[in-house]
Amino acid sequence: MPSVVFIRVWNLAGRVETDNPPSQPVRLLTMMKIFLLTFLFVLPFGPINGQNPPIGIIDFYGLRSVSEQQVRQALQIKEGESIPASREEAQRRLEVLPNVQQALLNFVCCEAGKTILYVGIKEKGASSLEFRSAPKGAIRLPETIVRAGGALDDAMTEGFGKGDVSEDDSKGHALFSYPKARAIQLRFVSFAAQDLKLLRAVLHESADAQLRALAAEIIAYAANKRDVVEDLVYGMSDPDSGVRNNAMRALEIIAGFAQQSPEQQIKVPIQPFIEMLNSIVWTDRNKSSLALYQLTEKRNPAVLSELRERALPSLIEMSRWKSPGHALGPFFLLGRVGNISEDEILKDWASGDRETLIETVLKRVKSK
């Protein structure tokens, strides 16, 4: 078993400069060097040969009537401890708490050399996200493509170990700076050109979730980004979180590319990402917040109003997460919902006093 499960968990960090300059807030944030990592990895549950680092951060989401203190007491896992051998026992302890319908533990590696544990809670009566039933088709990807996907995982591990984790998104898909990983991604461009029909069929029909996830990742390398948006949005409703993760990650990059290349007339829908902000699955929240960071840059009033109505509590709790790279996107979204200028959002973030912005947004929302 590998020491990491390769669901790539990106944040706003480490994007390389390109001929198309980034937006003002991203440029300012980069200059201030307050980003931490480009991507992290979702860990399997339980120590693997003693290699997984200890837990450095425990954060929560989904808490409305249940208190953090109640959850911490039932969790029986503390900062500084090792990853437990099984998540199921801890989840069962949480699920017997009054008003808790479901609990989910998400281990993410790594920040400051330690694991982050995100504890997701779905309270009784909370709205549920509806995903499609798993497809049952026997269609598969060629072994050449499957091996390339595995090779990219290995190259990313190697690059991550060497600290070479930056990437270039200027072409509408990810190209890592680490040469081995980049070479494989350039092969993805060829796969998407030659096997687009097959990739679509696998994404829609294959019973193998890992193959669907790989298809979602590679299909984004198609030359015509507008042509694959619908496929990736379809992937967002997949019952497997890895498929959704890859589809949303691809759409986030395409959304940024669309802003820099308006002549391409690429439209990425916003509604599906708003729904994901309330998911119990941490990667759903991570990817949707990053995509919405791109998609709300123009501050469409209707979109911000919907975020306020449907996801305000989620944005607030995510803005308080201790990992800056994971809290930054939700923090900016929250500021935009509260009609706070980008410069003021940045100022509040840089001060380290996140509560000031949160309180301001809550006051403005209540006054409406």
C-alpha positions as a Markdown table, in Angstrom:
| # | Residue | x | y | z |
|---|---|---|---|---|
| 1 | Met | 0.0 | 0.0 | 0.0 |
| 2 | Pro | 1.4 | 3.4 | -0.9 |
| 3 | Ser | 2.1 | 6.0 | 1.9 |
| 4 | Val | -0.3 | 8.5 | 0.3 |
| 5 | Val | -3.5 | 8.3 | -1.6 |
| 6 | Phe | -3.2 | 10.6 | -4.6 |
| 7 | Ile | -6.2 | 12.9 | -4.4 |
| 8 | Arg | -4.4 | 16.1 | -5.2 |
| 9 | Val | -5.4 | 18.8 | -2.7 |
| 10 | Trp | -4.4 | 22.2 | -4.1 |
| 11 | Asn | -4.6 | 25.6 | -2.5 |
| 12 | Leu | -3.8 | 29.1 | -3.8 |
| 13 | Ala | -0.1 | 28.7 | -3.4 |
| 14 | Gly | 2.9 | 28.5 | -5.6 |
| 15 | Arg | 1.5 | 29.3 | -9.0 |
| 16 | Val | 4.3 | 30.4 | -11.4 |
| 17 | Glu | 4.2 | 33.7 | -13.1 |
| 18 | Thr | 3.2 | 33.6 | -16.8 |
| 19 | Asp | 2.8 | 36.1 | -19.6 |
| 20 | Asn | -0.8 | 36.5 | -18.5 |
| 21 | Pro | -0.4 | 38.3 | -15.1 |
| 22 | Pro | -2.6 | 37.0 | -12.2 |
| 23 | Ser | -5.3 | 39.1 | -10.7 |
| 24 | Gln | -4.4 | 41.8 | -8.2 |
| 25 | Pro | -5.3 | 39.9 | -5.0 |
| 26 | Val | -3.3 | 36.9 | -6.1 |
| 27 | Arg | -0.4 | 39.0 | -7.2 |
| 28 | Leu | -0.4 | 40.9 | -3.9 |
| 29 | Leu | -0.7 | 37.7 | -1.9 |
| 30 | Thr | 2.2 | 36.1 | -3.7 |
| 31 | Met | 4.3 | 39.2 | -3.1 |
| 32 | Met | 3.6 | 39.0 | 0.6 |
| 33 | Lys | 4.6 | 35.4 | 0.7 |
| 34 | Ile | 1.7 | 34.3 | 2.8 |
| 35 | Phe | 1.0 | 31.2 | 0.8 |
| 36 | Leu | 2.3 | 27.9 | 2.1 |
| 37 | Leu | 2.0 | 24.9 | -0.3 |
| 38 | Thr | 0.9 | 24.2 | -3.8 |
| 39 | Phe | -0.8 | 20.9 | -3.0 |
| 40 | Leu | -1.1 | 18.4 | -0.3 |
| 41 | Phe | -2.1 | 14.7 | -0.3 |
| 42 | Val | -5.0 | 12.9 | 1.3 |
| 43 | Leu | -3.6 | 10.2 | 3.5 |
| 44 | Pro | -4.9 | 6.7 | 3.9 |
| 45 | Phe | -6.2 | 5.9 | 7.4 |
| 46 | Gly | -3.7 | 4.4 | 9.8 |
| 47 | Pro | 0.1 | 4.6 | 9.9 |
| 48 | Ile | 2.0 | 3.1 | 6.9 |
| 49 | Asn | 5.3 | 1.7 | 8.1 |
| 50 | Gly | 5.5 | 4.5 | 10.6 |
| 51 | Gln | 5.9 | 7.0 | 7.8 |
| 52 | Asn | 2.9 | 9.3 | 8.3 |
| 53 | Pro | 3.7 | 12.4 | 10.3 |
| 54 | Pro | 1.9 | 13.1 | 13.6 |
| 55 | Ile | -1.2 | 15.3 | 13.6 |
| 56 | Gly | -0.4 | 19.0 | 13.9 |
| 57 | Ile | -3.8 | 20.5 | 13.3 |
| 58 | Ile | -7.4 | 19.4 | 14.0 |
| 59 | Asp | -10.1 | 21.5 | 12.5 |
| 60 | Phe | -13.8 | 21.0 | 12.1 |
| 61 | Tyr | -16.7 | 21.8 | 9.8 |
| 62 | Gly | -20.5 | 21.2 | 9.7 |
| 63 | Leu | -20.9 | 22.2 | 13.4 |
| 64 | Arg | -24.1 | 24.2 | 13.9 |
| 65 | Ser | -25.9 | 23.0 | 17.2 |
| 66 | Val | -23.1 | 20.5 | 18.2 |
| 67 | Ser | -20.1 | 22.2 | 19.9 |
| 68 | Glu | -16.5 | 21.8 | 19.0 |
| 69 | Gln | -15.9 | 20.8 | 22.7 |
| 70 | Gln | -18.4 | 17.9 | 22.4 |
| 71 | Val | -16.8 | 16.7 | 19.2 |
| 72 | Arg | -13.2 | 16.9 | 20.6 |
| 73 | Gln | -14.2 | 14.9 | 23.6 |
| 74 | Ala | -15.8 | 12.2 | 21.6 |
| 75 | Leu | -13.1 | 12.2 | 19.0 |
| 76 | Gln | -10.4 | 11.1 | 21.5 |
| 77 | Ile | -7.6 | 12.2 | 19.1 |
| 78 | Lys | -5.4 | 15.1 | 19.9 |
| 79 | Glu | -2.8 | 17.3 | 18.2 |
| 80 | Gly | 0.6 | 15.7 | 18.5 |
| 81 | Glu | -0.7 | 12.1 | 18.3 |
| 82 | Ser | -0.2 | 9.6 | 15.5 |
| 83 | Ile | -2.9 | 8.9 | 12.9 |
| 84 | Pro | -5.1 | 6.2 | 14.3 |
| 85 | Ala | -5.2 | 2.7 | 12.8 |
| 86 | Ser | -8.8 | 3.1 | 11.8 |
| 87 | Arg | -11.1 | 6.1 | 11.2 |
| 88 | Glu | -14.2 | 4.0 | 11.7 |
| 89 | Glu | -14.0 | 3.7 | 15.5 |
| 90 | Ala | -13.6 | 7.5 | 15.9 |
| 91 | Gln | -16.4 | 8.2 | 13.5 |
| 92 | Arg | -18.7 | 5.8 | 15.4 |
| 93 | Arg | -18.0 | 7.7 | 18.6 |
| 94 | Leu | -18.9 | 10.9 | 17.0 |
| 95 | Glu | -22.1 | 9.5 | 15.4 |
| 96 | Val | -23.5 | 8.6 | 18.8 |
| 97 | Leu | -23.5 | 12.3 | 19.8 |
| 98 | Pro | -26.9 | 13.9 | 20.0 |
| 99 | Asn | -27.9 | 15.4 | 16.7 |
| 100 | Val | -25.0 | 13.9 | 14.7 |
| 101 | Gln | -26.1 | 11.9 | 11.7 |
| 102 | Gln | -22.8 | 11.3 | 10.1 |
| 103 | Ala | -19.1 | 12.0 | 10.8 |
| 104 | Leu | -16.1 | 11.8 | 8.4 |
| 105 | Leu | -12.4 | 12.1 | 9.2 |
| 106 | Asn | -10.1 | 13.5 | 6.5 |
| 107 | Phe | -6.3 | 13.3 | 7.0 |
| 108 | Val | -4.3 | 15.6 | 4.8 |
| 109 | Cys | -0.5 | 15.7 | 4.5 |
| 110 | Cys | 1.3 | 17.9 | 5.3 |
| 111 | Glu | 1.8 | 21.4 | 6.8 |
| 112 | Ala | 4.9 | 22.2 | 8.8 |
| 113 | Gly | 5.8 | 18.6 | 8.5 |
| 114 | Lys | 2.6 | 17.4 | 10.2 |
| 115 | Thr | -0.7 | 16.0 | 9.2 |
| 116 | Ile | -3.9 | 18.0 | 9.3 |
| 117 | Leu | -7.1 | 16.2 | 10.5 |
| 118 | Tyr | -10.4 | 17.7 | 9.3 |
| 119 | Val | -13.4 | 16.4 | 11.1 |
| 120 | Gly | -16.6 | 16.8 | 9.1 |
| 121 | Ile | -20.0 | 16.6 | 10.8 |
| 122 | Lys | -23.4 | 16.2 | 9.2 |
| 123 | Glu | -26.0 | 17.1 | 11.8 |
| 124 | Lys | -29.5 | 15.7 | 11.7 |
| 125 | Gly | -31.8 | 17.7 | 9.5 |
| 126 | Ala | -29.0 | 19.2 | 7.5 |
| 127 | Ser | -29.5 | 19.2 | 3.7 |
| 128 | Ser | -27.9 | 16.3 | 1.8 |
| 129 | Leu | -26.0 | 16.5 | -1.5 |
| 130 | Glu | -27.4 | 14.1 | -4.0 |
| 131 | Phe | -25.0 | 12.3 | -6.3 |
| 132 | Arg | -25.6 | 10.0 | -9.2 |
| 133 | Ser | -25.6 | 6.2 | -8.8 |
| 134 | Ala | -22.3 | 4.6 | -9.7 |
| 135 | Pro | -22.1 | 3.5 | -13.3 |
| 136 | Lys | -21.7 | -0.3 | -14.0 |
| 137 | Gly | -20.0 | -0.3 | -17.4 |
| 138 | Ala | -17.1 | -2.6 | -18.2 |
| 139 | Ile | -15.3 | 0.0 | -20.3 |
| 140 | Arg | -11.7 | 0.7 | -19.4 |
| 141 | Leu | -8.8 | 2.9 | -20.3 |
| 142 | Pro | -5.8 | 1.5 | -22.2 |
| 143 | Glu | -3.0 | 0.3 | -20.0 |
| 144 | Thr | -0.7 | 3.0 | -21.5 |
| 145 | Ile | -2.9 | 5.7 | -20.0 |
| 146 | Val | -3.3 | 3.8 | -16.7 |
| 147 | Arg | 0.5 | 3.5 | -16.3 |
| 148 | Ala | 0.9 | 7.1 | -17.1 |
| 149 | Gly | -1.4 | 8.0 | -14.3 |
| 150 | Gly | 0.5 | 5.9 | -11.9 |
| 151 | Ala | 3.8 | 7.4 | -13.1 |
| 152 | Leu | 2.5 | 10.9 | -12.5 |
| 153 | Asp | 1.7 | 10.0 | -8.9 |
| 154 | Asp | 5.3 | 8.7 | -8.5 |
| 155 | Ala | 6.8 | 11.8 | -10.1 |
| 156 | Met | 4.7 | 14.0 | -7.9 |
| 157 | Thr | 5.9 | 12.2 | -4.8 |
| 158 | Glu | 9.5 | 12.7 | -6.0 |
| 159 | Gly | 9.0 | 16.3 | -6.8 |
| 160 | Phe | 7.2 | 16.9 | -3.5 |
| 161 | Gly | 10.1 | 15.4 | -1.6 |
| 162 | Lys | 12.5 | 17.8 | -3.4 |
| 163 | Gly | 10.3 | 20.8 | -2.7 |
| 164 | Asp | 9.6 | 21.3 | -6.4 |
| 165 | Val | 5.8 | 21.8 | -6.3 |
| 166 | Ser | 5.0 | 24.9 | -8.4 |
| 167 | Glu | 2.9 | 24.7 | -11.6 |
| 168 | Asp | 1.9 | 26.7 | -14.6 |
| 169 | Asp | -1.9 | 26.9 | -15.4 |
| 170 | Ser | -1.6 | 29.4 | -18.2 |
| 171 | Lys | -2.8 | 26.9 | -20.9 |
| 172 | Gly | -5.9 | 26.0 | -19.0 |
| 173 | His | -4.5 | 22.8 | -17.5 |
| 174 | Ala | -1.9 | 22.0 | -14.9 |
| 175 | Leu | 1.8 | 21.7 | -15.9 |
| 176 | Phe | 4.1 | 21.1 | -13.0 |
| 177 | Ser | 7.6 | 22.5 | -12.9 |
| 178 | Tyr | 9.1 | 19.3 | -11.8 |
| 179 | Pro | 10.4 | 17.9 | -15.1 |
| 180 | Lys | 9.3 | 14.2 | -14.7 |
| 181 | Ala | 5.8 | 15.2 | -13.8 |
| 182 | Arg | 5.6 | 17.8 | -16.5 |
| 183 | Ala | 6.7 | 15.3 | -19.1 |
| 184 | Ile | 3.8 | 13.0 | -18.2 |
| 185 | Gln | 1.3 | 15.8 | -18.2 |
| 186 | Leu | 2.4 | 16.7 | -21.7 |
| 187 | Arg | 1.5 | 13.1 | -22.6 |
| 188 | Phe | -1.9 | 13.8 | -21.2 |
| 189 | Val | -2.3 | 16.4 | -23.9 |
| 190 | Ser | -1.7 | 13.8 | -26.5 |
| 191 | Phe | -4.1 | 11.3 | -24.8 |
| 192 | Ala | -6.8 | 13.9 | -24.7 |
| 193 | Ala | -6.4 | 14.7 | -28.4 |
| 194 | Gln | -6.3 | 11.1 | -29.5 |
| 195 | Asp | -8.7 | 9.4 | -27.0 |
| 196 | Leu | -11.3 | 12.1 | -26.1 |
| 197 | Lys | -14.2 | 9.9 | -27.0 |
| 198 | Leu | -12.9 | 7.0 | -24.9 |
| 199 | Leu | -12.1 | 9.3 | -22.0 |
| 200 | Arg | -15.7 | 10.6 | -22.1 |
| 201 | Ala | -17.1 | 7.1 | -22.2 |
| 202 | Val | -15.0 | 6.0 | -19.2 |
| 203 | Leu | -16.0 | 9.1 | -17.2 |
| 204 | His | -19.7 | 8.5 | -17.8 |
| 205 | Glu | -19.9 | 4.7 | -17.9 |
| 206 | Ser | -17.0 | 2.9 | -16.2 |
| 207 | Ala | -17.7 | 1.0 | -12.9 |
| 208 | Asp | -14.1 | 1.6 | -11.9 |
| 209 | Ala | -14.0 | 4.8 | -9.9 |
| 210 | Gln | -10.2 | 5.1 | -10.2 |
| 211 | Leu | -10.5 | 5.0 | -13.9 |
| 212 | Arg | -13.3 | 7.6 | -13.9 |
| 213 | Ala | -11.1 | 9.8 | -11.7 |
| 214 | Leu | -8.1 | 9.5 | -14.1 |
| 215 | Ala | -10.4 | 10.2 | -17.1 |
| 216 | Ala | -11.6 | 13.3 | -15.4 |
| 217 | Glu | -8.0 | 14.4 | -14.9 |
| 218 | Ile | -6.9 | 13.8 | -18.4 |
| 219 | Ile | -9.9 | 15.0 | -20.3 |
| 220 | Ala | -9.1 | 18.5 | -19.0 |
| 221 | Tyr | -6.0 | 18.5 | -21.2 |
| 222 | Ala | -8.1 | 18.7 | -24.3 |
| 223 | Ala | -7.2 | 21.6 | -26.6 |
| 224 | Asn | -10.8 | 22.9 | -26.7 |
| 225 | Lys | -11.5 | 23.6 | -23.0 |
| 226 | Arg | -15.0 | 24.8 | -23.8 |
| 227 | Asp | -15.7 | 21.4 | -25.3 |
| 228 | Val | -15.0 | 19.5 | -22.0 |
| 229 | Val | -16.6 | 21.7 | -19.4 |
| 230 | Glu | -19.9 | 19.8 | -19.6 |
| 231 | Asp | -18.1 | 16.5 | -19.1 |
| 232 | Leu | -16.3 | 17.9 | -16.0 |
| 233 | Val | -19.5 | 19.3 | -14.6 |
| 234 | Tyr | -21.0 | 15.8 | -15.0 |
| 235 | Gly | -18.0 | 14.5 | -13.1 |
| 236 | Met | -18.9 | 16.8 | -10.2 |
| 237 | Ser | -22.0 | 14.7 | -9.6 |
| 238 | Asp | -20.1 | 11.4 | -9.4 |
| 239 | Pro | -20.6 | 9.3 | -6.3 |
| 240 | Asp | -16.9 | 8.9 | -5.8 |
| 241 | Ser | -15.1 | 11.8 | -4.1 |
| 242 | Gly | -11.9 | 11.3 | -6.1 |
| 243 | Val | -13.7 | 11.8 | -9.4 |
| 244 | Arg | -15.4 | 14.9 | -8.1 |
| 245 | Asn | -12.0 | 16.2 | -6.8 |
| 246 | Asn | -10.4 | 15.8 | -10.2 |
| 247 | Ala | -13.3 | 17.3 | -12.1 |
| 248 | Met | -13.5 | 20.3 | -9.8 |
| 249 | Arg | -9.7 | 20.8 | -9.8 |
| 250 | Ala | -9.8 | 20.9 | -13.6 |
| 251 | Leu | -12.7 | 23.3 | -13.8 |
| 252 | Glu | -11.0 | 25.6 | -11.3 |
| 253 | Ile | -8.0 | 25.9 | -13.6 |
| 254 | Ile | -10.3 | 26.3 | -16.7 |
| 255 | Ala | -12.2 | 29.1 | -14.9 |
| 256 | Gly | -9.0 | 31.0 | -14.3 |
| 257 | Phe | -8.0 | 30.4 | -17.9 |
| 258 | Ala | -11.4 | 31.7 | -19.1 |
| 259 | Gln | -10.8 | 34.9 | -17.3 |
| 260 | Gln | -7.4 | 35.4 | -18.9 |
| 261 | Ser | -8.7 | 34.4 | -22.3 |
| 262 | Pro | -12.2 | 35.8 | -22.8 |
| 263 | Glu | -12.0 | 35.3 | -26.5 |
| 264 | Gln | -12.3 | 31.6 | -25.9 |
| 265 | Gln | -15.9 | 32.2 | -24.6 |
| 266 | Ile | -15.6 | 29.5 | -21.9 |
| 267 | Lys | -18.5 | 29.4 | -19.4 |
| 268 | Val | -18.0 | 27.4 | -16.2 |
| 269 | Pro | -21.3 | 27.1 | -14.2 |
| 270 | Ile | -21.2 | 28.4 | -10.7 |
| 271 | Gln | -24.2 | 26.7 | -9.0 |
| 272 | Pro | -22.7 | 23.2 | -8.6 |
| 273 | Phe | -19.7 | 24.6 | -6.6 |
| 274 | Ile | -21.9 | 26.5 | -4.2 |
| 275 | Glu | -23.7 | 23.2 | -3.3 |
| 276 | Met | -20.3 | 21.6 | -2.6 |
| 277 | Leu | -19.4 | 24.1 | 0.1 |
| 278 | Asn | -21.8 | 22.3 | 2.4 |
| 279 | Ser | -20.5 | 18.8 | 1.7 |
| 280 | Ile | -19.3 | 16.5 | 4.5 |
| 281 | Val | -16.4 | 15.5 | 2.2 |
| 282 | Trp | -13.4 | 17.8 | 2.8 |
| 283 | Thr | -12.1 | 17.6 | -0.8 |
| 284 | Asp | -15.5 | 18.8 | -2.1 |
| 285 | Arg | -15.2 | 21.9 | 0.1 |
| 286 | Asn | -11.5 | 22.5 | -0.8 |
| 287 | Lys | -12.0 | 22.3 | -4.5 |
| 288 | Ser | -15.3 | 24.2 | -4.7 |
| 289 | Ser | -13.9 | 27.1 | -2.6 |
| 290 | Leu | -10.9 | 27.4 | -5.0 |
| 291 | Ala | -13.1 | 27.3 | -8.1 |
| 292 | Leu | -15.5 | 29.9 | -6.6 |
| 293 | Tyr | -12.5 | 32.1 | -5.8 |
| 294 | Gln | -11.9 | 32.3 | -9.5 |
| 295 | Leu | -15.6 | 32.5 | -10.5 |
| 296 | Thr | -16.5 | 35.3 | -8.1 |
| 297 | Glu | -13.7 | 37.7 | -9.0 |
| 298 | Lys | -16.1 | 39.9 | -10.9 |
| 299 | Arg | -18.5 | 40.0 | -7.9 |
| 300 | Asn | -21.7 | 39.1 | -9.7 |
| 301 | Pro | -24.4 | 40.3 | -7.2 |
| 302 | Ala | -26.7 | 37.3 | -7.8 |
| 303 | Val | -23.9 | 34.8 | -7.2 |
| 304 | Leu | -22.8 | 36.5 | -4.0 |
| 305 | Ser | -26.4 | 36.7 | -2.8 |
| 306 | Glu | -26.7 | 32.9 | -3.4 |
| 307 | Leu | -23.5 | 32.3 | -1.5 |
| 308 | Arg | -24.8 | 34.3 | 1.4 |
| 309 | Glu | -28.1 | 32.5 | 1.4 |
| 310 | Arg | -26.8 | 29.0 | 1.0 |
| 311 | Ala | -23.2 | 28.8 | 2.3 |
| 312 | Leu | -22.5 | 31.6 | 4.8 |
| 313 | Pro | -22.0 | 29.3 | 7.8 |
| 314 | Ser | -19.7 | 27.1 | 5.8 |
| 315 | Leu | -17.6 | 30.0 | 4.6 |
| 316 | Ile | -17.2 | 31.3 | 8.1 |
| 317 | Glu | -16.0 | 28.0 | 9.6 |
| 318 | Met | -13.7 | 27.4 | 6.6 |
| 319 | Ser | -12.3 | 30.9 | 7.0 |
| 320 | Arg | -11.3 | 30.0 | 10.5 |
| 321 | Trp | -9.3 | 26.9 | 9.5 |
| 322 | Lys | -5.8 | 27.0 | 11.0 |
| 323 | Ser | -4.1 | 26.0 | 7.7 |
| 324 | Pro | -3.7 | 29.4 | 5.9 |
| 325 | Gly | -3.6 | 27.8 | 2.4 |
| 326 | His | -6.9 | 26.1 | 3.0 |
| 327 | Ala | -8.6 | 29.1 | 4.7 |
| 328 | Leu | -7.5 | 31.8 | 2.2 |
| 329 | Gly | -10.0 | 31.0 | -0.6 |
| 330 | Pro | -13.0 | 30.8 | 1.8 |
| 331 | Phe | -11.8 | 34.0 | 3.5 |
| 332 | Phe | -11.8 | 35.9 | 0.3 |
| 333 | Leu | -15.2 | 34.5 | -0.7 |
| 334 | Leu | -16.6 | 35.6 | 2.6 |
| 335 | Gly | -15.2 | 39.1 | 2.2 |
| 336 | Arg | -16.8 | 39.4 | -1.3 |
| 337 | Val | -20.1 | 38.2 | 0.1 |
| 338 | Gly | -19.8 | 41.0 | 2.7 |
| 339 | Asn | -19.0 | 43.6 | -0.1 |
| 340 | Ile | -15.6 | 44.2 | 1.4 |
| 341 | Ser | -12.9 | 45.4 | -1.0 |
| 342 | Glu | -10.1 | 43.1 | -2.1 |
| 343 | Asp | -7.6 | 45.4 | -0.5 |
| 344 | Glu | -9.4 | 45.4 | 2.8 |
| 345 | Ile | -9.8 | 41.6 | 2.7 |
| 346 | Leu | -6.0 | 41.3 | 2.1 |
| 347 | Lys | -5.3 | 43.8 | 4.9 |
| 348 | Asp | -7.5 | 41.8 | 7.4 |
| 349 | Trp | -5.8 | 38.6 | 6.3 |
| 350 | Ala | -2.3 | 39.9 | 6.6 |
| 351 | Ser | -3.0 | 41.2 | 10.1 |
| 352 | Gly | -3.8 | 37.7 | 11.3 |
| 353 | Asp | -7.1 | 38.9 | 12.7 |
| 354 | Arg | -9.6 | 37.0 | 10.7 |
| 355 | Glu | -12.4 | 37.7 | 13.2 |
| 356 | Thr | -12.6 | 41.3 | 12.3 |
| 357 | Leu | -13.7 | 40.5 | 8.8 |
| 358 | Ile | -16.0 | 37.8 | 9.9 |
| 359 | Glu | -17.7 | 40.1 | 12.4 |
| 360 | Thr | -18.0 | 42.8 | 9.7 |
| 361 | Val | -19.6 | 40.4 | 7.2 |
| 362 | Leu | -22.1 | 39.2 | 9.8 |
| 363 | Lys | -23.2 | 42.7 | 10.7 |
| 364 | Arg | -23.7 | 43.6 | 7.1 |
| 365 | Val | -25.7 | 40.5 | 6.4 |
| 366 | Lys | -27.9 | 41.1 | 9.4 |
| 367 | Ser | -28.6 | 44.7 | 8.3 |
| 368 | Lys | -30.0 | 43.6 | 5.0 |
